[in-house]
Amino acid sequence: MGPAGAGRPPAHVRRAGLRARPPPFESRKHLPSRLAQLRELDGRAAVRVRGQGTEFDSLREYVRGDDVRSIDWRASARTPHVVVRTWQPERDRRVVLVLDTSRTAAGRVGGEDGVPRLDAAMDAALLLAALASRAGDRVDFVAGDRRVRARLRTAGARDVAARLQETMADLDAVIVEADWDALAGAVHGLGRQRALVVLLTPLEPAAVAQGLLPVLPTLTRHHRVVLASVRDPELTRLAGRRGTIDDVYAAAAAEQEVRRRDWTTDVLQRLGVDVVDADAERLPPRPRRPLPRAQGPGTPLTC
């Protein structure tokens, strides 16, 4: 079993000619509830918002809470009621998933028997890709560490999650630092259209500060960026233990690491990056609020 675990054959076995097993899509169980939320957002909010990138749909009577800028004064003058325009949510947006396969993805969370970070990140990517494709959006995928290991464009594909699983089958975590210049270049190489770029990488303060922060301005200038990180629940457990002297020292170290992660999150948010930091079980279906939209006021993506 390779660094990514989860029953997938290690790299030397795959080089021997055996086909790798695609990563499991455990978060598929969340798909029905997330799709229901997506439909609710479609019907309740998105079609009632006016803004750039939307298409005119129809007229209806004004209700409290509607944006006054959507009032159609000419149509209102011909009726006894105030009338507003409704707008179709924008479709065919772009979502770019960037999977970090560097050394930070090789570790396990939750102890020796816990899930590998890379597998948890893959699971989150699969759920987001499935949701985005159901919403009518285009999904692109990049994976790499010091070099780009995989690229995938899914425009027109029927089962995006299945194609993404096949692409991920040959990926392992590599014990090297991530070259974010190369990964950002790969994102730009997929096209200049504004996109929602989701960076599936651990929120490790040193790796973020040294590798990711310098290239973020080039990404946030053209795209909306989200960093999705698998949090280790051991940090919370260690920080709460005070039974022995050793526990106290371990708790102090854990609390210091939590503070460093909080500081890193604050820096990223100041740079315009949305941060989703959750354990392996909770990361795929989070956040419960809509993710930032790729462009325009169309239906928000959720994951």
SEDRENGU-441185 format. One line per 4 residues: number of its first residue (from 1); their letters; for each residue x, y, z of N, C-alpha, C. Coordinates in Angstrom, 3 decimals, decimal comma, padded with zeros to 6 digits. Example, Ala and Ser with C-alpha at 12.3 -4.5 7.8 and 13.67 -1.06 7.14 Angstrom:
BEGIN
1> AS> 013,190:-005,690:007,800:012,300:-004,500:007,800:013,200:-003,300:007,800; 012,850:-002,250:007,080:013,670:-001,060:007,140:012,900:000,030:007,870
***
This chain:
BEGIN
1> MGPA> 000,842:-001,192:000,000:000,000:000,000:000,000:000,880:001,246:000,000; 000,632:002,175:-000,912:001,461:003,366:-001,052:001,167:004,389:000,010; 001,822:005,555:-000,059:001,588:006,585:000,943:000,144:006,997:001,046; -000,582:006,919:-000,068:-001,987:007,330:-000,038:-002,896:006,263:000,523
5> GAGR> -002,401:005,021:000,658:-003,170:003,975:001,312:-004,445:003,640:000,591; -005,497:003,368:001,389:-006,855:003,112:000,901:-006,929:001,929:-000,042; -005,989:000,970:000,066:-006,091:-000,230:-000,733:-005,607:-000,082:-002,146; -005,100:001,059:-002,541:-004,594:001,227:-003,900:-003,175:000,706:-003,979
9> PPAH> -002,798:-000,010:-005,057:-001,454:-000,568:-005,152:-000,400:000,527:-005,150; 000,777:000,259:-004,550:001,844:001,250:-004,560:002,410:001,444:-005,956; 003,230:002,491:-006,105:003,716:002,873:-007,429:004,487:001,763:-008,115; 005,347:001,002:-007,374:006,164:-000,018:-008,040:005,303:-001,163:-008,568
13> VRRA> 004,153:-001,424:-007,918:003,236:-002,439:-008,429:002,585:-001,967:-009,718; 002,200:-000,683:-009,754:001,577:-000,153:-010,969:002,562:-000,143:-012,135; 003,846:000,139:-011,825:004,840:000,130:-012,896:005,039:-001,276:-013,456; 004,701:-002,310:-012,656:004,827:-003,685:-013,134:003,734:-004,048:-014,119
17> GLRA> 002,788:-003,149:-014,340:001,772:-003,375:-015,363:000,388:-003,651:-014,823; 000,224:-003,690:-013,492:-001,092:-003,909:-012,922:-001,874:-002,606:-012,878; -003,170:-002,694:-013,144:-003,991:-001,494:-013,163:-004,317:-001,069:-011,739; -004,151:000,205:-011,474:-004,428:000,721:-010,139:-005,925:000,809:-009,904
21> RPPP> -006,297:000,648:-008,644:-007,701:000,788:-008,273:-008,009:002,262:-008,041; -009,093:002,785:-008,632:-009,454:004,195:-008,388:-009,743:004,426:-006,917; -009,528:005,639:-006,423:-009,825:005,928:-005,020:-011,315:005,792:-004,750; -011,681:005,345:-003,555:-013,114:005,204:-003,241:-013,798:006,561:-003,159
25> FESR> -015,069:006,571:-003,527:-015,878:007,788:-003,470:-016,821:007,646:-002,284; -016,248:007,701:-001,070:-017,028:007,485:000,143:-018,080:008,571:000,355; -017,762:009,795:-000,060:-018,693:010,906:000,189:-019,871:010,920:-000,781; -019,968:009,916:-001,646:-021,116:009,822:-002,549:-022,429:009,827:-001,756
29> KHLP> -022,383:009,332:-000,510:-023,585:009,275:000,325:-024,153:010,667:000,600; -023,308:011,700:000,497:-023,772:013,070:000,734:-024,384:013,705:-000,512; -024,248:013,040:-001,655:-024,675:013,650:-002,918:-026,166:013,999:-002,938; -027,076:013,117:-002,516:-028,504:013,485:-002,568:-028,835:014,738:-001,752
33> SRLA> -028,297:014,852:-000,534:-028,619:016,023:000,289:-028,014:017,294:-000,276; -026,805:017,178:-000,834:-026,183:018,368:-001,429:-026,914:018,792:-002,699; -027,389:017,824:-003,478:-028,163:018,164:-004,677:-029,496:018,801:-004,299; -030,105:018,321:-003,224:-031,358:018,923:-002,767:-031,120:020,369:-002,351
37> QLRE> -030,001:020,628:-001,668:-029,688:022,002:-001,278:-029,446:022,861:-002,502; -028,795:022,290:-003,503:-028,527:023,030:-004,733:-029,830:023,410:-005,432; -030,779:022,477:-005,495:-032,074:022,773:-006,111:-032,831:023,832:-005,318; -032,724:023,762:-003,999:-033,392:024,760:-003,159:-032,822:026,150:-003,410
41> LDGR> -031,506:026,245:-003,513:-030,880:027,531:-003,793:-031,282:028,040:-005,169; -031,377:027,122:-006,125:-031,801:027,498:-007,475:-033,172:028,153:-007,449; -034,111:027,507:-006,791:-035,483:027,986:-006,840:-035,780:029,143:-005,919; -035,053:029,221:-004,794:-035,401:030,210:-003,780:-034,699:031,537:-003,971
45> AAVR> -033,452:031,506:-004,475:-032,669:032,728:-004,457:-032,080:033,113:-005,796; -031,443:032,169:-006,464:-030,600:032,554:-007,590:-031,364:033,221:-008,718; -032,581:032,732:-009,028:-033,304:033,290:-010,151:-033,886:034,657:-009,840; -033,767:035,097:-008,598:-034,335:036,389:-008,227:-033,266:037,471:-008,100
49> VRGQ> -032,072:037,157:-008,507:-030,968:038,098:-008,352:-030,618:038,701:-009,694; -030,436:040,012:-009,687:-030,040:040,695:-010,903:-028,548:040,949:-010,870; -027,895:040,785:-011,994:-026,468:041,069:-012,020:-025,837:040,656:-013,320; -024,577:040,992:-013,453:-023,837:040,707:-014,665:-023,716:039,210:-014,870
53> GTEF> -023,884:038,776:-016,116:-023,709:037,378:-016,438:-024,978:036,562:-016,369; -026,113:037,139:-015,977:-027,368:036,402:-015,916:-028,199:036,701:-017,158; -029,226:035,876:-017,355:-030,117:036,052:-018,494:-031,524:036,334:-017,989; -032,201:037,276:-018,649:-033,573:037,629:-018,263:-034,475:036,410:-018,412
57> DSLR> -035,333:036,188:-017,401:-036,215:035,027:-017,430:-037,674:035,445:-017,566; -038,195:036,205:-016,577:-039,616:036,548:-016,609:-039,882:037,705:-015,660; -041,149:038,125:-015,607:-041,596:039,163:-014,688:-042,514:038,555:-013,647; -042,474:039,120:-012,440:-043,395:038,686:-011,395:-043,631:039,854:-010,442
61> EYVR> -044,623:039,681:-009,573:-044,951:040,731:-008,625:-043,877:040,857:-007,552; -043,597:042,094:-007,175:-042,591:042,387:-006,149:-043,028:041,818:-004,798; -042,064:041,206:-004,079:-042,305:040,760:-002,709:-041,224:041,348:-001,816; -041,546:041,500:-000,548:-040,604:042,109:000,386:-039,287:041,323:000,388
65> GDDV> -038,188:042,050:000,317:-036,873:041,428:000,285:-036,238:041,429:-001,085; -037,034:041,682:-002,144:-036,476:041,755:-003,490:-035,572:042,977:-003,623; -034,557:042,857:-004,442:-033,666:043,966:-004,730:-034,442:045,019:-005,526; -034,470:046,250:-005,029:-035,233:047,297:-005,712:-034,667:047,587:-007,095
69> RSID> -033,386:047,229:-007,301:-032,795:047,472:-008,622:-033,376:046,561:-009,688; -034,074:045,496:-009,252:-034,671:044,575:-010,228:-036,086:044,990:-010,635; -036,600:046,091:-010,087:-037,949:046,552:-010,444:-037,974:047,012:-011,898; -038,927:046,525:-012,631:-039,140:046,962:-014,009:-040,215:048,059:-013,971
73> WRAS> -039,788:049,325:-014,030:-040,713:050,445:-013,840:-041,695:050,579:-015,005; -041,261:050,272:-016,198:-042,175:050,360:-017,336:-043,291:049,334:-017,221; -042,927:048,111:-016,878:-043,951:047,078:-016,726:-044,846:047,386:-015,527; -044,272:047,947:-014,470:-045,062:048,285:-013,280:-046,089:049,359:-013,590
77> ARTP> -045,753:050,281:-014,507:-046,678:051,360:-014,848:-047,920:050,841:-015,568; -047,817:049,654:-016,157:-048,943:049,094:-016,898:-049,793:048,153:-016,046; -049,423:047,954:-014,792:-050,169:047,039:-013,927:-050,437:047,719:-012,586; -051,363:047,188:-011,805:-051,642:047,785:-010,477:-050,608:047,398:-009,423
81> HVVV> -049,617:046,591:-009,796:-048,623:046,119:-008,835:-047,220:046,499:-009,305; -046,311:046,520:-008,348:-044,899:046,699:-008,694:-044,374:045,361:-009,194; -043,658:045,406:-010,320:-043,197:044,184:-010,989:-041,673:044,168:-011,012; -041,105:042,997:-010,785:-039,648:042,847:-010,847:-039,281:041,827:-011,924
85> RTWQ> -038,084:041,981:-012,417:-037,545:041,010:-013,360:-036,870:039,867:-012,602; -036,998:038,659:-013,110:-036,259:037,522:-012,565:-035,219:037,103:-013,594; -034,184:036,452:-013,121:-033,028:036,157:-013,981:-032,626:034,708:-013,837; -032,310:034,105:-014,960:-031,840:032,732:-014,954:-030,429:032,673:-014,363
89> PERD> -030,154:031,688:-013,510:-028,798:031,562:-012,995:-027,816:031,242:-014,107; -026,620:031,768:-013,968:-025,595:031,543:-014,975:-025,132:030,100:-014,949; -024,936:029,524:-016,128:-024,466:028,160:-016,247:-023,110:028,163:-016,962; -022,559:026,964:-017,082:-021,297:026,779:-017,796:-020,172:027,600:-017,173
93> RRVV> -020,143:027,637:-015,845:-019,021:028,263:-015,161:-017,884:027,262:-015,073; -016,755:027,697:-014,592:-015,585:026,825:-014,483:-015,229:026,577:-013,027; -014,936:025,326:-012,721:-014,398:024,942:-011,432:-013,090:024,205:-011,705; -012,019:024,662:-011,088:-010,717:024,019:-011,259:-010,294:023,433:-009,918
97> LVLD> -010,112:022,127:-009,876:-009,676:021,429:-008,675:-008,176:021,186:-008,767; -007,443:021,619:-007,742:-005,987:021,463:-007,721:-005,631:020,580:-006,529; -005,138:019,379:-006,809:-004,820:018,403:-005,770:-003,320:018,397:-005,502; -002,950:018,681:-004,271:-001,562:018,676:-003,834:-001,140:017,237:-003,521
101> TSRT> -000,133:016,726:-004,230:000,367:015,363:-003,982:001,767:015,383:-003,386; 002,145:016,497:-002,759:003,482:016,617:-002,185:003,553:015,911:-000,828; 004,657:016,099:-000,123:004,895:015,392:001,147:003,818:015,692:002,187; 003,218:016,888:002,148:002,210:017,222:003,147:000,948:016,372:002,994
105> AAGR> 000,760:015,772:001,820:-000,410:014,927:001,588:-000,159:013,478:001,969; 001,080:013,137:002,329:001,435:011,742:002,581:001,037:011,261:003,971; 000,905:012,176:004,924:000,622:011,771:006,292:-000,815:011,331:006,510; -001,006:010,655:007,626:-002,351:010,232:008,032:-002,888:011,174:009,102
109> VGGE> -004,182:011,290:009,165:-004,822:012,081:010,207:-005,644:011,143:011,082; -005,625:011,413:012,390:-006,362:010,557:013,304:-005,561:009,381:013,806; -004,222:009,492:013,788:-003,396:008,403:014,294:-002,965:007,445:013,198; -002,254:006,377:013,601:-001,705:005,429:012,631:-002,784:004,720:011,830
113> DGVP> -003,932:004,550:012,405:-005,035:003,871:011,710:-005,965:004,860:011,005; -005,583:006,115:010,980:-006,431:007,133:010,370:-006,353:007,126:008,859; -007,102:008,022:008,259:-007,170:008,103:006,800:-006,016:008,940:006,272; -005,413:008,558:005,139:-004,368:009,392:004,535:-004,953:010,728:004,063
117> RLDA> -004,184:011,777:004,219:-004,644:013,103:003,794:-005,006:013,110:002,306; -004,186:012,465:001,492:-004,433:012,484:000,049:-005,768:011,849:-000,286; -006,089:010,722:000,354:-007,363:010,059:000,074:-008,544:010,926:000,474; -008,428:011,605:001,624:-009,514:012,487:002,065:-009,695:013,646:001,099
121> AMDA> -008,586:014,193:000,602:-008,678:015,293:-000,362:-009,298:014,815:-001,671; -008,938:013,597:-002,114:-009,537:013,039:-003,329:-011,043:012,882:-003,169; -011,460:012,404:-002,012:-012,889:012,208:-001,762:-013,644:013,536:-001,841; -013,070:014,578:-001,244:-013,702:015,898:-001,305:-013,766:016,401:-002,748
125> ALLL> -012,703:016,166:-003,511:-012,681:016,598:-004,916:-013,755:015,883:-005,725; -013,961:014,609:-005,466:-014,964:013,845:-006,212:-016,375:014,374:-005,950; -016,669:014,685:-004,684:-018,005:015,193:-004,376:-018,226:016,563:-005,006; -017,235:017,436:-004,912:-017,381:018,764:-005,502:-017,508:018,679:-007,022
129> AALA> -016,739:017,792:-007,652:-016,834:017,626:-009,102:-018,210:017,126:-009,509; -018,752:016,161:-008,755:-020,078:015,638:-009,076:-021,143:016,721:-008,950; -021,058:017,537:-007,897:-022,029:018,609:-007,704:-021,911:019,677:-008,783; -020,676:020,070:-009,084:-020,475:021,114:-010,092:-021,000:020,674:-011,451
133> SRAG> -020,734:019,427:-011,817:-021,211:018,948:-013,123:-022,726:018,878:-013,164; -023,364:018,494:-012,033:-024,836:018,464:-011,987:-025,413:019,872:-012,087; -024,643:020,869:-011,660:-025,103:022,258:-011,744:-024,859:022,858:-013,122; -024,305:022,084:-014,031:-024,058:022,578:-015,382:-022,736:023,297:-015,545
137> DRVD> -021,827:023,116:-014,602:-020,536:023,797:-014,664:-019,467:022,865:-015,213; -018,419:023,454:-015,754:-017,290:022,695:-016,282:-016,269:022,472:-015,180; -015,735:021,279:-015,127:-014,766:020,918:-014,096:-013,442:020,555:-014,747; -012,380:021,239:-014,319:-011,024:020,896:-014,729:-010,258:020,433:-013,504
141> FVAG> -009,223:019,620:-013,726:-008,492:019,021:-012,615:-006,997:019,054:-012,901; -006,239:019,425:-011,868:-004,777:019,416:-011,926:-004,274:018,770:-010,643; -003,275:017,909:-010,754:-002,654:017,310:-009,579:-001,148:017,366:-009,742; -000,441:017,620:-008,637:001,002:017,646:-008,738:001,689:018,009:-007,441
145> DRRV> 003,003:017,973:-007,511:003,868:018,314:-006,384:004,983:019,196:-006,918; 006,181:018,672:-007,137:007,219:019,490:-007,751:007,040:019,552:-009,263; 006,191:018,692:-009,785:005,792:018,771:-011,188:004,338:018,342:-011,302; 003,722:018,674:-012,402:002,325:018,326:-012,628:002,229:016,836:-012,944
149> RARL> 001,418:016,123:-012,181:001,273:014,674:-012,340:000,061:014,281:-013,174; -000,959:015,124:-013,207:-002,170:014,778:-013,954:-002,928:016,044:-014,317; -003,579:015,996:-015,478:-004,492:017,056:-015,925:-005,724:016,382:-016,493; -006,871:017,023:-016,293:-008,108:016,487:-016,853:-009,060:017,629:-017,150
153> RTAG> -009,625:017,612:-018,340:-010,677:018,551:-018,717:-011,924:017,725:-018,996; -013,040:018,094:-018,374:-014,231:017,255:-018,440:-015,370:017,879:-019,218; -015,113:018,913:-019,994:-016,187:019,562:-020,761:-016,877:018,537:-021,642; -018,189:018,418:-021,481:-018,969:017,487:-022,288:-019,005:016,071:-021,757
157> ARDV> -018,253:015,765:-020,702:-018,240:014,412:-020,155:-019,543:014,114:-019,429; -019,990:012,867:-019,470:-021,254:012,501:-018,847:-021,069:012,182:-017,365; -020,118:011,335:-017,025:-019,894:010,980:-015,624:-018,551:011,556:-015,195; -018,586:012,784:-014,716:-017,355:013,486:-014,366:-016,640:012,798:-013,207
161> AARL> -017,380:012,360:-012,199:-016,754:011,725:-011,042:-016,014:010,456:-011,446; -016,604:009,657:-012,333:-015,946:008,425:-012,773:-014,655:008,732:-013,529; -014,675:009,727:-014,389:-013,459:010,102:-015,113:-012,392:010,612:-014,155; -012,827:011,357:-013,155:-011,872:011,877:-012,188:-011,278:010,746:-011,352
165> QETM> -012,079:009,766:-010,983:-011,563:008,614:-010,250:-010,489:007,888:-011,057; -010,722:007,700:-012,338:-009,746:007,012:-013,177:-008,443:007,805:-013,250; -008,559:009,115:-013,336:-007,357:009,954:-013,394:-006,587:009,895:-012,083; -007,297:009,828:-010,969:-006,651:009,796:-009,658:-006,011:008,449:-009,325
169> ADLD> -006,384:007,400:-010,053:-005,946:006,053:-009,693:-004,423:005,920:-009,647; -003,723:006,635:-010,495:-002,262:006,519:-010,567:-001,528:007,523:-009,698; -002,249:008,262:-008,872:-001,609:009,303:-008,071:-001,215:008,783:-006,692; -000,035:009,163:-006,258:000,456:008,895:-004,913:001,059:010,172:-004,361
173> AVIV> 001,129:010,262:-003,047:001,861:011,367:-002,435:003,360:011,127:-002,627; 004,070:012,183:-002,973:005,512:012,114:-003,224:006,215:012,937:-002,149; 007,288:012,405:-001,595:007,962:013,072:-000,472:008,881:014,177:-001,000; 008,271:015,196:-001,557:008,963:016,395:-002,030:008,075:017,587:-001,713
177> EADW> 008,639:018,773:-001,795:007,847:019,986:-001,594:007,031:020,293:-002,847; 005,898:020,922:-002,658:005,061:021,319:-003,795:005,665:022,529:-004,498; 005,650:022,506:-005,815:006,065:023,651:-006,619:004,795:024,372:-007,060; 004,393:025,371:-006,264:003,144:026,055:-006,558:003,230:026,953:-007,776
181> DALA> 004,423:027,349:-008,163:004,575:028,071:-009,427:004,140:027,183:-010,588; 004,575:025,921:-010,568:004,207:024,987:-011,632:002,717:024,689:-011,614; 002,149:024,513:-010,430:000,724:024,206:-010,344:-000,128:025,400:-010,752; 000,279:026,604:-010,335:-000,456:027,802:-010,767:-000,351:027,977:-012,273
185> GAVH> 000,822:027,682:-012,840:000,982:027,750:-014,291:000,067:026,775:-015,006; -000,115:025,586:-014,419:-001,020:024,606:-015,016:-002,463:025,093:-014,981; -002,837:025,771:-013,898:-004,189:026,338:-013,817:-004,385:027,380:-014,904; -003,425:028,283:-015,065:-003,537:029,307:-016,105:-003,544:028,683:-017,494
189> GLGR> -002,834:027,557:-017,644:-002,803:026,883:-018,938:-004,130:026,282:-019,345; -005,036:026,110:-018,400:-006,357:025,564:-018,716:-007,298:026,610:-019,294; -006,912:027,881:-019,231:-007,744:028,938:-019,778:-007,775:030,138:-018,859; -008,028:031,308:-019,436:-008,029:032,557:-018,683:-009,397:032,939:-018,149
193> QRAL> -010,438:032,179:-018,528:-011,774:032,506:-018,015:-011,786:032,390:-016,501; -012,449:033,351:-015,850:-012,521:033,349:-014,386:-013,131:032,048:-013,892; -012,568:031,506:-012,818:-013,010:030,211:-012,317:-013,010:030,197:-010,797; -013,687:029,218:-010,251:-013,569:028,900:-008,839:-012,451:027,874:-008,725
197> VVLL> -011,321:028,260:-008,143:-010,158:027,382:-008,026:-010,106:026,849:-006,598; -010,204:025,541:-006,451:-010,198:024,900:-005,137:-008,857:024,197:-004,960; -008,069:024,678:-004,003:-006,759:024,097:-003,705:-006,934:023,072:-002,602; -006,778:021,807:-002,921:-006,900:020,733:-001,946:-005,509:020,437:-001,401
201> TPLE> -005,149:021,153:-000,353:-003,809:021,079:000,212:-003,874:021,264:001,722; -003,016:020,581:002,477:-003,038:020,739:003,936:-002,695:022,158:004,367; -003,359:022,595:005,409:-003,110:023,919:005,970:-001,897:023,819:006,901; -000,751:023,505:006,322:000,486:023,405:007,083:001,197:024,752:007,018
205> PAAV> 001,334:025,452:008,140:001,831:026,829:008,101:003,143:027,017:007,346; 004,144:026,165:007,589:005,442:026,347:006,934:005,333:026,160:005,430; 004,633:025,097:004,999:004,499:024,834:003,567:003,703:025,927:002,868; 002,656:026,418:003,530:001,854:027,493:002,943:002,677:028,767:002,809
209> AQGL> 003,401:029,120:003,870:004,168:030,371:003,878:005,283:030,357:002,836; 005,984:029,235:002,712:007,147:029,182:001,836:006,794:028,900:000,383; 005,734:028,123:000,156:005,436:027,729:-001,211:004,222:028,365:-001,833; 003,115:028,433:-001,075:001,849:028,873:-001,661:001,666:030,379:-001,648
213> LPVL> 001,981:031,032:-000,534:001,712:032,463:-000,414:002,303:033,295:-001,548; 003,547:033,038:-001,987:004,109:033,885:-003,052:003,351:033,841:-004,375; 002,640:032,733:-004,653:001,954:032,629:-005,946:000,465:032,958:-005,857; -000,037:033,151:-004,653:-001,474:033,416:-004,522:-001,946:034,661:-005,262
217> PTLT> -001,185:035,770:-005,242:-001,671:036,955:-005,969:-001,968:036,690:-007,439; -001,194:035,803:-008,089:-001,452:035,513:-009,505:-002,738:034,718:-009,684; -003,114:033,955:-008,660:-004,357:033,190:-008,748:-005,564:034,044:-008,383; -005,465:034,783:-007,272:-006,615:035,576:-006,828:-006,903:036,750:-007,753
221> RHHR> -005,911:037,155:-008,539:-006,134:038,260:-009,479:-007,122:037,846:-010,572; -007,106:036,578:-010,950:-007,943:036,112:-012,061:-009,090:035,202:-011,616; -008,986:034,609:-010,422:-009,955:033,591:-010,024:-010,411:033,799:-008,576; -011,499:033,138:-008,223:-011,911:033,046:-006,825:-011,273:031,772:-006,267
225> VVLA> -010,561:031,880:-005,157:-009,748:030,776:-004,647:-010,272:030,298:-003,303; -010,366:028,975:-003,161:-010,730:028,332:-001,909:-009,636:027,330:-001,558; -009,182:027,331:-000,318:-008,250:026,316:000,153:-009,011:025,351:001,044; -008,998:024,070:000,666:-009,691:023,028:001,422:-008,653:022,114:002,052
229> SVRD> -008,652:022,040:003,377:-007,625:021,308:004,106:-008,236:020,241:005,009; -007,542:019,096:005,089:-007,947:018,027:005,996:-007,295:018,270:007,353; -008,094:018,516:008,360:-007,582:018,785:009,705:-007,386:017,479:010,471; -006,330:017,416:011,276:-006,052:016,236:012,089:-006,782:016,362:013,424
233> PELT> -007,746:015,478:013,724:-008,468:015,574:014,994:-007,580:015,315:016,205; -006,384:014,752:015,981:-005,469:014,510:017,094:-005,054:015,818:017,765; -004,995:016,905:016,996:-004,631:018,191:017,586:-005,627:018,607:018,663; -006,903:018,467:018,354:-007,936:018,827:019,332:-007,889:017,907:020,539
237> RLAG> -007,676:016,624:020,278:-007,621:015,668:021,386:-006,435:015,953:022,296; -005,259:016,177:021,717:-004,066:016,441:022,517:-004,197:017,746:023,305; -004,787:018,755:022,661:-004,903:020,057:023,324:-005,813:020,011:024,546; -006,676:019,011:024,628:-007,607:018,936:025,745:-007,175:018,025:026,875
241> RRGT> -006,013:017,375:026,740:-005,570:016,437:027,774:-004,668:017,135:028,782; -004,909:016,857:030,083:-004,108:017,466:031,140:-003,818:016,474:032,274; -003,916:015,157:032,015:-003,814:014,174:033,076:-002,432:014,026:033,680; -001,379:014,133:032,871:-000,013:013,954:033,345:000,848:015,118:032,867
245> IDDV> 002,099:015,130:033,356:003,032:016,165:032,901:003,259:016,054:031,402; 003,412:014,814:030,911:003,592:014,617:029,471:002,384:015,141:028,692; 001,181:014,911:029,245:-000,024:015,411:028,586:-000,019:016,938:028,504; 000,451:017,578:029,570:000,479:019,039:029,590:001,427:019,574:028,519
249> YAAA> 002,610:018,962:028,396:003,557:019,399:027,371:002,989:019,154:025,965; 002,354:017,988:025,778:001,753:017,693:024,474:000,622:018,664:024,161; -000,166:019,020:025,194:-001,259:019,971:024,991:-000,724:021,342:024,607; 000,378:021,764:025,248:000,962:023,069:024,913:001,444:023,090:023,472
253> AAEQ> 002,083:021,997:023,026:002,553:021,923:021,641:001,381:021,937:020,662; 000,317:021,201:021,012:-000,852:021,161:020,138:-001,521:022,530:020,049; -001,634:023,217:021,176:-002,250:024,545:021,171:-001,420:025,523:020,352; -000,102:025,401:020,424:000,753:026,274:019,622:000,545:026,024:018,130
257> EVRR> 000,405:024,741:017,760:000,171:024,416:016,352:-001,202:024,938:015,899; -002,195:024,837:016,763:-003,522:025,364:016,419:-003,456:026,875:016,192; -002,711:027,580:017,051:-002,579:029,030:016,884:-001,869:029,371:015,576; -000,867:028,580:015,207:-000,162:028,821:013,942:-001,089:028,589:012,758
261> RDWT> -001,933:027,578:012,849:-002,896:027,319:011,782:-003,924:028,444:011,696; -004,369:028,934:012,857:-005,325:030,045:012,865:-004,696:031,299:012,244; -003,428:031,540:012,567:-002,735:032,699:011,989:-002,610:032,546:010,476; -002,283:031,345:010,013:-002,164:031,092:008,576:-003,513:031,291:007,885
265> TDVL> -004,576:030,819:008,523:-005,918:031,016:007,968:-006,235:032,501:007,834; -005,897:033,280:008,853:-006,154:034,718:008,826:-005,382:035,386:007,688; -004,125:034,992:007,487:-003,324:035,556:006,393:-003,960:035,228:005,044; -004,371:033,984:004,864:-004,988:033,576:003,602:-006,274:034,354:003,339
269> QRLG> -007,075:034,526:004,376:-008,329:035,259:004,196:-008,080:036,717:003,854; -007,037:037,300:004,426:-006,695:038,683:004,086:-006,267:038,816:002,628; -005,761:037,734:002,062:-005,360:037,724:000,655:-006,520:037,376:-000,271; -007,708:037,203:000,308:-008,881:036,926:-000,513:-009,165:035,459:-000,740
273> VDVV> -008,547:034,584:000,054:-008,742:033,145:-000,094:-009,721:032,664:000,967; -010,739:031,907:000,562:-011,652:031,284:001,513:-011,039:029,967:001,989; -011,078:029,716:003,290:-010,443:028,531:003,867:-011,515:027,618:004,463; -011,475:026,346:004,067:-012,338:025,312:004,638:-011,410:024,295:005,291
277> DADA> -011,431:024,227:006,613:-010,538:023,355:007,372:-011,390:022,424:008,220; -011,412:021,129:007,880:-012,275:020,181:008,590:-011,634:018,808:008,565; -012,072:017,933:009,468:-011,498:016,593:009,490:-011,988:015,788:008,287; -011,419:014,604:008,126:-011,646:013,825:006,904:-013,111:013,497:006,674
281> ERLP> -013,854:013,242:007,743:-015,268:012,900:007,589:-016,112:014,109:007,209; -015,755:015,273:007,726:-016,600:016,461:007,542:-016,188:017,324:006,354; -014,975:017,139:005,841:-014,527:018,018:004,764:-015,367:017,901:003,491; -015,640:016,688:002,964:-016,385:016,620:001,700:-017,730:017,334:001,705
285> PRPR> -018,589:017,151:002,747:-019,887:017,828:002,696:-019,875:019,268:003,164; -018,718:019,820:003,542:-018,665:021,209:003,969:-018,303:022,098:002,798; -018,546:023,434:002,870:-019,278:024,081:003,954:-020,769:023,947:003,746; -021,542:024,117:004,798:-022,997:024,055:004,650:-023,541:025,307:003,972
289> RPLP> -022,817:026,406:004,094:-023,206:027,587:003,327:-022,629:027,438:001,919; -023,160:028,150:000,913:-022,662:028,015:-000,442:-021,207:028,437:-000,542; -020,496:027,742:-001,400:-019,148:028,173:-001,722:-019,203:029,414:-002,593; -018,124:030,196:-002,643:-018,108:031,372:-003,509:-018,364:030,985:-004,950
293> RAQG> -019,049:031,854:-005,675:-019,370:031,586:-007,066:-018,185:031,885:-007,954; -018,088:031,115:-009,032:-016,980:031,314:-009,956:-017,081:032,673:-010,619; -018,269:033,062:-011,026:-018,465:034,389:-011,617:-019,952:034,642:-011,718; -020,331:035,924:-011,688:-021,736:036,255:-011,831:-022,548:035,775:-010,636
297> PGTP> -023,841:036,082:-010,585:-024,665:035,735:-009,450:-025,483:034,487:-009,665; -024,959:033,530:-010,426:-025,718:032,328:-010,683:-025,780:031,437:-009,457; -026,246:030,210:-009,654:-026,435:029,299:-008,547:-025,120:029,017:-007,849; -025,039:029,213:-006,542:-023,804:028,933:-005,842:-023,509:027,428:-005,840
301> LTC> -022,229:027,099:-005,830:-021,824:025,717:-005,688:-021,803:025,352:-004,221; -022,141:024,132:-003,907:-022,012:023,665:-002,528:-021,227:022,377:-002,539; -020,590:022,090:-001,437:-019,887:020,823:-001,342:-019,967:020,314:000,081
***
